[in-house]
Amino acid sequence: MGQPTPARPDDDWWRSAVIYQVYVRSFADGDGDGTGDLAGVRAKLPYLAGLGVDALWFSPWYLSPMRDGGYDVADYRAIDPAFGTLAEAEKLIAEARELGIRTIVDIVPNHVSDRHPWFRAALAGGPERDLFHFRAGRGEHGELPPNGWRSEFGGPAWTRLPDGDWYLHLFAPEQPDLNWAHPAVRQEHEDILRFWFERGVAGVRVDSAALLVKDPRLPDFAEGRDPHPYVDRDELHDVYRAWRAVADEYGAVFVGEVWLPDTERFARYLRPDELHTAFNFSFMTCPWDAARLRTSIDETLAEHAPVGAPATWVLCNHDVTRTVTRYGRADTGFDFATKAFGTPTDLVLGTRRARAAALLSLALPGAVYVYQGEELGLPEVEVAREHIQDPMHARSGGVDPGRDGCRVPLPWVADAPYAGFGSRETPWLPQPDDWTSYAVDRQQRDPHSMLALYRRAIRLRPVLGTGPLTWLPAPDGVLAFARAEGTRCLVNLTGTPVDLPRHTDVLLASGPLDAAGRLPGDTAVWLRV
């Protein structure tokens, strides 16, 4: 590969970028086999360029048995055959860059697949056993797990092998946790970063970024234990400082998946020599409530300020109930219990709020992530139980419906088979009967569609500037703030219209103003004043 591109101090695109998340398996099917692939993404690059995004974040596209949607990686240097080849990935990265779109790839450092060569060698009794967490069990005959840790997917975090030993997996049994105290694990991941940076990747999203390092004693978890035996361990920061040194050689950036309630601990990951950005889950999980959204925004900006890192704003991703459905429920807060089948949802209300939320998020200072299909206003799909593939469903004993409802393949052409996803046969997850009503080709012809709103908002976003946010006086239930001098954003989260401030132009509104020129409930507007 060519020489790395030196980092440029002025190349701070990531501070205010609009980044589009591609879940390859469900984006577009280029070879017709029912699974989305890189050929499908390459064919849709003009669509993504037309949307106006600055970068694409790809959920894992690596060789994988797909026991957890690709987050069980068997080989980080190979593309899964269902998606294509490494050569295709390189072409995709280059073609996207020619259109002004950068590429961000996913890294899953906490664990690998049980098909990974390291784990296979470990099962065979090789020295690779030290690269994982193998322990003898408790009890008279070792019949009990080494400790009481629970999997993030439900059930115990340990699985016993025929030889009597147990191995740790904070997620599914097919995802054994790596031992980050071993230097070979650290070296391998730095080499993986270089592998992808040398192929033109502009950034890396770090999955489960706060879980890598475990207390070597593997003590039982106790509520309030400080430090936590496997979350946010201090040793993690040495890992990310080493990673940052690698990224700086290439001018690349990181975004971390860091779920931490302690804002000071969270900000430590964003110091100038560690990760560049981290996902903002507070905003995404906030209910449709003006006071709570303002608090979330204020706290987010405040926790990023001391380290000079930009905030990120996310409404949805591949793990979360889609925005239209979430905001259309009586309880719009983030609660996995509300994902239960049969929960009543008002899609008209949810769509109106999702449109307003899109303008709100795109008006805030920092970077914005848009999950594929959000720009189409797709709702969550109630996937029939016999088609559910998410391990969260099985591990919960069928209580949790899992995350497949937000992963259903996209609709592209209303009158084509399978809504133009590209398949000759049923896609890997079936689409609902009404999916054609959300198809891209229909929305492209409708100036009032969700797609048209996203396109206009992304195109107009630079008008708001890159300066700080200043809150303005507003009635209860209304958010009002200024960005660049002469621009305003108002979001009415009440059920009644409100008067607009004096202005010279309505730049963009998420819905029509009423006959008196007022801002209706659950509607947002950008103004020039």
Salt bridges, closest charged atoms under 4 A:
ASP10 OD1 - ARG8 NE 3.81
ASP11 OD2 - ARG8 NH2 3.65
ASP11 OD1 - ARG102 NH2 3.53
ASP68 OD1 - ARG403 NH2 2.98
GLU90 OE2 - ARG199 NE 2.93
GLU95 OE2 - ARG42 NH2 2.67
ASP106 OD1 - ARG205 NH1 2.95
GLU140 OE2 - HIS141 NE2 3.74
ASP163 OD2 - ARG129 NH2 2.87
ASP165 OD2 - ARG129 NH2 3.44
GLU174 OE2 - ARG67 NH2 3.28
ASP177 OD2 - LYS214 NZ 2.83
GLU188 OE2 - ARG77 NH1 2.82
ASP207 OD1 - ARG205 NH1 2.94
ASP215 OD2 - ARG217 NH2 2.74
ASP215 OD2 - ARG233 NH1 3.98
ASP220 OD2 - ARG138 NH1 2.90
ASP232 OD2 - ARG265 NE 2.68
ASP234 OD1 - ARG265 NH2 2.88
ASP234 OD1 - ARG268 NH1 3.12
GLU235 OE2 - ARG233 NH2 3.72
ASP238 OD1 - ARG241 NH1 3.28
ASP248 OD1 - ARG244 NE 3.03
GLU249 OE1 - ARG194 NH1 2.76
GLU257 OE1 - ARG205 NH2 3.37
ASP273 OD2 - ARG241 NE 3.21
GLU274 OE1 - HIS237 ND1 2.65
GLU274 OE2 - ARG241 NH2 3.46
GLU274 OE2 - ARG271 NH2 2.80
ASP298 OD2 - ARG294 NE 3.75
ASP319 OD2 - HIS318 NE2 3.46
ASP319 OD1 - ARG403 NH1 3.01
ASP319 OD1 - ARG407 NH2 3.00
GLU374 OE2 - ARG322 NH1 3.10
ASP390 OD2 - ARG403 NE 2.72
ASP441 OD2 - ARG445 NH1 3.95
ASP514 OD2 - ARG518 NE 2.82
ASP522 OD2 - ARG352 NH2 3.78
ASP522 OD1 - ARG353 NE 3.32
